[in-house]
Amino acid sequence: MNNAFLIGAATSNSGKTTFTMGLLRALRNRGMNVQPYKCGPDYIDTMFHHIASGNESVNLDSFMASSEHVKEVFHKHGARADAQIVEGVMGLFDGYDKSRGSSAEIAMTLDIPVVLIVNAKSVAYSVAPLIYGFKHFNPQLKIAGVVFNMVASESHFRFLKDACRDAGVRCLGYMQKNPELTIPGRHLGLTISAKAETEQLIDIAAKEIEKHVDLEFFCSPKESLVAQAELTLHPDSNTLLQNEKENALNIAIAQDEAFNFTYKANIDALRKLGNVCFFSPLLDAALPKCDLLYLPGGYPELFADQLSANESMRQSIKEFADKGGRIFAECGGFMYLTRSIDGVPMCDVFPMEATMQNAHLHLGYRTMQWKGITVKGHEFHYSEIKQQELPDSITIEHCQSSAKGTPVSTAVYRYRNVVAGYTHWYWAEIGASYLINL
């Protein structure tokens, strides 16, 4: 029997990620195999989920993928799990267009109940109408219960329990106000020290949940999703994809502290395309033998000196590009292919400079048309490319638009068979073969 819940919240910064990490660890401590997911394009919270549960987290995004694909991915990865925990994004009904693309839409698509996290700081019984509103706003959405965060005391919690009772929603418990429950290094890279701090936070959150939350609610079988999952599962691909494929593409993927922003479903799609291997631009001496190189996003600006010091790796990537090797690079991977990051030498495939000076956030969903195919993705970065005249060998290939169809200035650059830009694309549904034809 498989339990599935979406962890939503009334607003952003209510404590969804902290609660989700603690819940994943608490269930894991009980011997449960828990499969985590993240609503939306976030690739940082998925790393936290992996640390907490021991299983890779999977993105579920109803802008970048169809509802059929979202359901297929969910059932595929959860078929053998004891529980499935989906962390929402922003407020429960916040999407790119009203509630379209929201956590609520994902919950209704998957037909799973929502556990609502409510930040109780500086509020008591007044949460009753808020909870009542979330319960009744959309009858198709199932609010299974409420967990309060930032609770000051037992007497404070009694007011909150009364509010739940009068709003007609089950109260599942609370998390106390605790300065130790602050996520470290959320946007500073998961370094060794940050991982150690994250482990400590997860353990504290798990103990808090075990003490003050009705954990049995998440453990007791509700409704089996396994039978439904088996109907949508493809033949078990793990064994197939791990076997060496004759005449298949050899695909090298950068993966280390500097490059780690990937979608699991994208990597699975690459495995269907060929033989995948991982390497570290920070530590390895040279690029492994490959037909396709994928440089995902990450934090190259935080590791610029170390990346630059690895001259043999930089040279091998530039030689691969100059000889017509196929490279697909996104955001941080694109920055690594520029001449320099704030004066620190990089691979010099693209003769331009990336800079973190006067940094400001570039954020939003993106759509691109390519040979009759609509490709969707997400842009999230603070760096910029300094404007400069490009040689004839560099072309700007495509124009992109926002979720609402408004043109944006984000470019996709090409040098021979190298395609790069700031957008993180989601190709798991359309198939990774489009990368070969770019």
C-alpha positions as CSV (number, residue, x, y, z in Angstrom):
1,M,0.0,0.0,0.0
2,N,1.4,3.4,-1.1
3,N,0.8,6.7,0.7
4,A,1.1,9.9,-1.3
5,F,0.9,13.5,-0.1
6,L,1.7,16.9,-1.4
7,I,3.2,19.3,1.2
8,G,1.7,22.7,0.4
9,A,1.6,26.0,2.2
10,A,-0.5,29.1,2.5
11,T,2.5,31.3,1.5
12,S,6.1,31.0,0.5
13,N,8.6,30.8,3.4
14,S,6.2,28.8,5.5
15,G,8.6,26.0,6.1
16,K,7.7,23.5,3.4
17,T,11.3,22.4,2.7
18,T,12.3,22.1,6.3
19,F,9.1,20.0,7.1
20,T,9.5,17.9,4.0
21,M,13.2,17.1,4.8
22,G,12.3,16.2,8.3
23,L,9.3,14.1,7.2
24,L,11.4,12.2,4.7
25,R,14.1,11.4,7.3
26,A,11.5,10.5,9.9
27,L,9.8,8.0,7.6
28,R,13.2,6.7,6.4
29,N,14.1,6.2,10.1
30,R,11.1,3.9,10.4
31,G,12.5,1.7,7.6
32,M,10.2,3.1,4.9
33,N,11.3,3.5,1.3
34,V,10.2,7.1,0.5
35,Q,10.2,8.6,-2.9
36,P,10.5,12.4,-2.9
37,Y,9.3,14.9,-5.6
38,K,9.4,18.6,-6.1
39,C,6.8,20.8,-7.8
40,G,8.2,23.1,-10.3
41,P,11.7,23.6,-11.8
42,D,13.6,23.8,-8.6
43,Y,16.9,21.8,-8.6
44,I,18.1,22.8,-5.1
45,D,15.4,21.4,-2.9
46,T,15.7,18.1,-4.8
47,M,19.3,17.8,-3.5
48,F,18.0,18.3,0.0
49,H,15.4,15.6,-0.6
50,H,18.1,13.2,-1.8
51,I,20.1,13.8,1.4
52,A,17.1,13.3,3.6
53,S,15.5,10.2,2.0
54,G,18.4,8.5,0.2
55,N,16.4,8.5,-3.0
56,E,16.8,10.9,-5.9
57,S,14.0,13.5,-6.0
58,V,12.0,14.0,-9.2
59,N,10.7,17.3,-10.6
60,L,7.0,17.5,-11.4
61,D,6.2,20.6,-13.5
62,S,2.9,21.2,-15.3
63,F,4.3,24.0,-17.5
64,M,7.3,22.2,-18.8
65,A,5.4,18.9,-19.3
66,S,1.9,17.6,-20.0
67,S,-0.3,16.2,-17.3
68,E,0.0,12.8,-18.8
69,H,3.8,13.0,-18.5
70,V,3.6,14.2,-14.9
71,K,1.4,11.3,-14.0
72,E,3.7,8.8,-15.8
73,V,6.8,10.1,-14.0
74,F,5.1,10.1,-10.7
75,H,3.8,6.5,-11.0
76,K,7.0,5.2,-12.5
77,H,9.2,6.4,-9.7
78,G,6.8,5.7,-6.9
79,A,5.6,2.2,-7.9
80,R,8.0,0.5,-5.5
81,A,7.9,3.1,-2.7
82,D,6.2,2.8,0.6
83,A,5.3,6.5,0.5
84,Q,5.5,9.4,-2.0
85,I,6.1,12.9,-0.7
86,V,5.7,15.8,-3.1
87,E,7.0,19.2,-1.9
88,G,5.0,22.1,-3.3
89,V,6.3,25.4,-4.5
90,M,5.4,28.9,-3.3
91,G,1.8,29.2,-2.0
92,L,-0.5,26.3,-2.8
93,F,-2.4,28.1,-5.6
94,D,0.5,30.2,-6.9
95,G,1.2,29.4,-10.6
96,Y,2.6,31.1,-13.7
97,D,-1.0,32.1,-14.6
98,K,-3.3,32.2,-11.6
99,S,-3.3,28.6,-10.4
100,R,-2.0,27.1,-13.6
101,G,1.3,25.4,-12.9
102,S,0.7,25.5,-9.1
103,S,1.2,22.9,-6.4
104,A,-2.6,22.6,-6.2
105,E,-2.8,21.8,-9.9
106,I,-0.2,19.0,-9.4
107,A,-2.1,17.6,-6.5
108,M,-5.3,17.5,-8.5
109,T,-3.6,16.0,-11.5
110,L,-2.2,13.2,-9.4
111,D,-5.3,13.0,-7.2
112,I,-3.4,13.1,-4.0
113,P,-4.3,14.9,-0.7
114,V,-2.5,18.0,0.5
115,V,-1.0,18.6,3.9
116,L,-1.0,22.3,4.4
117,I,1.9,24.0,6.3
118,V,0.8,27.2,8.0
119,N,3.3,29.7,9.5
120,A,1.8,30.4,12.9
121,K,4.3,33.2,13.8
122,S,2.4,36.1,15.3
123,V,-1.0,34.5,14.7
124,A,-3.3,32.2,16.7
125,Y,-7.1,31.6,16.2
126,S,-7.1,33.9,13.2
127,V,-5.8,31.0,11.1
128,A,-9.3,29.5,11.2
129,P,-10.7,31.5,8.2
130,L,-7.5,31.0,6.3
131,I,-7.7,27.2,6.7
132,Y,-11.4,27.2,6.0
133,G,-10.7,29.1,2.8
134,F,-8.0,26.7,1.6
135,K,-10.4,23.8,2.3
136,H,-13.3,25.2,0.3
137,F,-11.7,27.3,-2.4
138,N,-11.6,24.4,-4.9
139,P,-13.7,21.3,-4.1
140,Q,-11.5,19.1,-6.3
141,L,-8.6,19.7,-4.0
142,K,-8.3,17.4,-0.9
143,I,-6.9,19.1,2.2
144,A,-6.0,16.2,4.4
145,G,-4.7,18.1,7.4
146,V,-2.6,21.0,8.7
147,V,0.8,21.2,10.3
148,F,1.7,24.5,12.0
149,N,5.2,25.9,11.9
150,M,6.9,28.5,14.1
151,V,4.7,27.6,17.1
152,A,5.8,29.4,20.3
153,S,4.4,27.1,23.0
154,E,1.8,24.5,23.9
155,S,-0.7,27.2,24.8
156,H,-0.2,28.8,21.4
157,F,-0.8,25.4,19.8
158,R,-4.1,25.0,21.7
159,F,-5.5,28.1,19.9
160,L,-4.3,26.7,16.6
161,K,-5.9,23.3,17.2
162,D,-9.2,25.0,18.1
163,A,-8.9,26.9,14.8
164,C,-8.4,23.7,12.8
165,R,-11.4,22.0,14.6
166,D,-13.7,24.9,13.9
167,A,-12.5,25.1,10.2
168,G,-13.3,21.4,9.8
169,V,-9.7,20.3,9.0
170,R,-7.6,17.8,10.8
171,C,-4.7,19.1,12.9
172,L,-1.6,16.9,12.4
173,G,0.7,18.7,14.8
174,Y,3.3,21.4,14.8
175,M,7.0,22.4,14.6
176,Q,8.3,24.7,17.3
177,K,10.1,27.9,16.6
178,N,13.7,26.9,16.5
179,P,16.7,29.0,15.2
180,E,18.5,25.7,14.4
181,L,15.9,24.9,11.8
182,T,17.4,27.3,9.2
183,I,18.4,25.8,5.9
184,P,22.2,26.5,5.3
185,G,23.7,27.5,2.0
186,R,20.5,27.3,0.0
187,H,21.9,29.3,-2.8
188,L,25.6,28.9,-2.0
189,G,26.2,25.4,-3.3
190,L,26.1,22.0,-1.5
191,T,29.8,22.0,-0.4
192,I,31.0,19.4,2.1
193,S,30.4,21.8,5.0
194,A,27.0,22.7,3.7
195,K,26.0,19.1,3.4
196,A,27.1,18.4,7.0
197,E,25.0,21.4,8.2
198,T,22.1,20.1,6.1
199,E,22.4,16.7,7.7
200,Q,22.3,18.2,11.1
201,L,19.2,20.3,10.2
202,I,17.4,17.2,8.8
203,D,18.0,15.2,12.0
204,I,16.7,18.1,14.1
205,A,13.6,18.5,11.9
206,A,13.0,14.7,12.0
207,K,13.1,14.6,15.8
208,E,10.8,17.6,16.0
209,I,8.3,15.8,13.7
210,E,8.6,12.6,15.6
211,K,7.8,14.5,18.8
212,H,5.0,16.8,17.7
213,V,3.5,15.5,14.5
214,D,1.1,12.6,13.9
215,L,3.6,10.6,12.0
216,E,1.3,7.5,12.0
217,F,-1.0,9.5,9.6
218,F,1.8,9.4,7.0
219,C,2.6,5.7,7.6
220,S,-0.9,4.2,7.7
221,P,-2.0,2.8,4.3
222,K,-4.7,5.0,2.7
223,E,-5.1,4.0,-0.9
224,S,-2.9,1.9,-3.1
225,L,-1.4,3.7,-6.1
226,V,0.7,0.7,-7.1
227,A,-1.8,-1.0,-9.3
228,Q,-2.4,2.2,-11.2
229,A,1.3,2.8,-11.4
230,E,1.9,-0.7,-12.9
231,L,-0.5,0.2,-15.7
232,T,1.5,3.2,-16.8
233,L,5.0,1.8,-16.2
234,H,7.2,1.1,-19.1
235,P,9.2,-2.2,-19.0
236,D,11.8,-1.9,-16.3
237,S,14.4,0.3,-17.8
238,N,17.0,0.2,-15.1
239,T,18.6,-3.1,-16.2
240,L,18.2,-2.1,-19.9
241,L,19.8,1.3,-19.4
242,Q,22.7,0.0,-17.4
243,N,23.7,-2.5,-20.1
244,E,26.2,-1.3,-22.6
245,K,24.5,-0.5,-25.9
246,E,26.3,-1.4,-29.1
247,N,26.7,1.5,-31.5
248,A,25.0,3.8,-29.1
249,L,26.1,7.3,-28.3
250,N,28.5,7.9,-25.5
251,I,27.3,10.8,-23.4
252,A,29.4,12.6,-20.8
253,I,27.7,14.6,-18.1
254,A,29.5,17.1,-15.8
255,Q,28.6,16.4,-12.2
256,D,30.4,17.8,-9.1
257,E,30.0,20.7,-6.7
258,A,30.2,23.2,-9.5
259,F,27.7,21.5,-11.9
260,N,24.7,19.8,-10.3
261,F,21.5,21.5,-11.6
262,T,19.8,18.6,-13.4
263,Y,16.4,17.1,-13.7
264,K,16.4,13.3,-13.0
265,A,13.9,12.7,-15.8
266,N,16.3,14.4,-18.3
267,I,19.1,12.1,-17.2
268,D,16.8,9.1,-17.6
269,A,16.0,10.3,-21.2
270,L,19.7,10.6,-22.0
271,R,20.2,7.0,-20.8
272,K,17.7,5.9,-23.3
273,L,19.7,7.7,-26.0
274,G,23.1,6.1,-25.1
275,N,25.7,5.2,-22.6
276,V,25.9,7.8,-19.8
277,C,29.0,8.5,-17.8
278,F,29.7,11.3,-15.3
279,F,32.9,13.3,-14.8
280,S,34.2,16.3,-12.8
281,P,35.5,19.4,-14.5
282,L,36.9,20.3,-11.1
283,L,38.9,17.1,-10.5
284,D,39.3,15.1,-13.6
285,A,42.3,15.7,-15.9
286,A,40.4,15.6,-19.2
287,L,37.1,15.0,-20.9
288,P,36.1,11.3,-21.1
289,K,35.6,9.9,-24.6
290,C,32.2,10.9,-25.8
291,D,29.9,11.8,-28.7
292,L,27.8,14.2,-26.7
293,L,28.9,16.4,-23.8
294,Y,26.2,17.9,-21.4
295,L,27.3,20.7,-19.1
296,P,24.4,21.5,-16.8
297,G,24.0,24.5,-14.5
298,G,25.5,24.9,-11.1
299,Y,27.8,27.3,-9.3
300,P,30.9,27.8,-11.5
301,E,31.3,31.3,-10.1
302,L,31.9,29.8,-6.6
303,F,34.6,27.4,-8.0
304,A,36.0,29.7,-10.7
305,D,39.6,29.5,-9.5
306,Q,39.6,25.7,-9.1
307,L,38.0,25.3,-12.6
308,S,40.5,27.7,-14.1
309,A,43.4,25.9,-12.4
310,N,42.4,22.7,-14.2
311,E,43.9,23.8,-17.5
312,S,44.0,20.3,-19.0
313,M,40.3,19.9,-18.6
314,R,39.6,23.3,-20.1
315,Q,41.8,22.6,-23.0
316,S,40.3,19.2,-23.7
317,I,36.8,20.7,-23.8
318,K,37.9,23.5,-26.1
319,E,39.6,21.0,-28.4
320,F,36.4,18.9,-28.5
321,A,34.4,21.9,-29.4
322,D,36.8,23.1,-32.1
323,K,36.8,19.7,-33.7
324,G,33.0,19.7,-34.1
325,G,32.1,17.8,-30.9
326,R,28.5,18.1,-29.8
327,I,28.1,20.1,-26.6
328,F,24.9,21.2,-24.9
329,A,25.4,23.6,-22.0
330,E,23.0,25.4,-19.7
331,C,23.4,28.4,-17.4
332,G,26.5,27.5,-15.3
333,G,27.7,25.1,-18.0
334,F,27.4,28.0,-20.5
335,M,29.4,30.3,-18.2
336,Y,32.1,27.6,-18.1
337,L,32.3,27.7,-21.9
338,T,32.9,31.5,-22.0
339,R,36.4,33.1,-22.1
340,S,36.2,34.1,-18.4
341,I,34.1,34.6,-15.3
342,D,34.9,38.0,-14.0
343,G,38.4,37.8,-15.4
344,V,39.1,34.2,-14.3
345,P,39.9,32.1,-17.5
346,M,37.5,29.5,-18.5
347,C,37.2,27.3,-21.6
348,D,37.1,30.1,-24.2
349,V,34.7,28.3,-26.5
350,F,32.6,31.4,-26.6
351,P,34.8,34.6,-26.7
352,M,32.7,36.5,-24.2
353,E,32.9,37.2,-20.5
354,A,30.4,36.2,-17.8
355,T,30.1,38.5,-14.8
356,M,28.5,38.5,-11.4
357,Q,29.0,42.2,-11.0
358,N,25.8,44.2,-10.5
359,A,24.1,40.9,-10.4
360,H,20.3,40.7,-10.4
361,L,17.9,37.9,-10.8
362,H,16.7,36.7,-14.2
363,L,13.8,34.3,-13.6
364,G,10.9,32.7,-15.4
365,Y,9.6,29.9,-17.6
366,R,10.8,29.9,-21.2
367,T,9.5,28.4,-24.5
368,M,11.4,27.9,-27.7
369,Q,10.4,26.6,-31.1
370,W,12.8,24.2,-32.8
371,K,12.1,22.5,-36.1
372,G,8.4,22.3,-35.3
373,I,8.9,21.1,-31.7
374,T,8.0,23.3,-28.7
375,V,10.8,23.0,-26.1
376,K,10.1,24.4,-22.6
377,G,12.4,25.2,-19.7
378,H,13.2,27.6,-16.9
379,E,15.7,30.5,-16.5
380,F,17.2,31.3,-13.1
381,H,20.5,33.1,-12.8
382,Y,22.1,36.2,-11.4
383,S,25.1,36.5,-13.8
384,E,25.2,38.2,-17.1
385,I,27.1,38.1,-20.3
386,K,29.0,41.3,-21.1
387,Q,27.8,42.8,-24.3
388,Q,30.4,42.6,-27.0
389,E,30.7,42.1,-30.8
390,L,30.8,38.4,-31.7
391,P,32.8,36.8,-34.4
392,D,31.1,35.2,-37.4
393,S,31.7,31.8,-36.0
394,I,29.2,32.5,-33.2
395,T,25.6,32.8,-34.0
396,I,22.4,33.5,-32.0
397,E,20.1,30.7,-32.9
398,H,16.7,31.2,-31.3
399,C,14.4,33.6,-29.6
400,Q,12.6,32.6,-26.5
401,S,9.3,33.7,-24.9
402,S,7.9,33.7,-21.4
403,A,5.1,31.5,-20.0
404,K,2.6,34.0,-21.3
405,G,4.1,34.2,-24.8
406,T,6.0,37.5,-24.3
407,P,9.4,37.6,-26.1
408,V,12.4,37.7,-23.8
409,S,16.0,38.7,-24.5
410,T,17.5,35.4,-23.4
411,A,19.6,34.0,-26.2
412,V,20.8,30.6,-27.4
413,Y,24.3,30.6,-28.8
414,R,25.9,28.3,-31.3
415,Y,29.5,27.6,-32.1
416,R,29.9,24.8,-34.6
417,N,28.1,21.9,-32.8
418,V,28.1,23.6,-29.5
419,V,24.7,25.0,-28.3
420,A,24.5,26.9,-25.1
421,G,22.5,29.5,-23.1
422,Y,21.1,30.4,-19.8
423,T,17.8,28.4,-19.9
424,H,17.5,25.0,-18.2
425,W,15.5,22.9,-20.7
426,Y,13.2,20.0,-19.9
427,W,13.4,17.4,-22.7
428,A,12.3,14.3,-20.8
429,E,8.9,14.3,-22.5
430,I,9.9,15.2,-26.1
431,G,13.0,12.9,-25.9
432,A,16.7,13.7,-25.6
433,S,17.3,12.9,-29.3
434,Y,16.4,16.6,-30.1
435,L,19.8,17.5,-28.5
436,I,21.5,15.7,-31.3
437,N,19.7,17.6,-34.0
438,L,20.2,21.1,-32.6
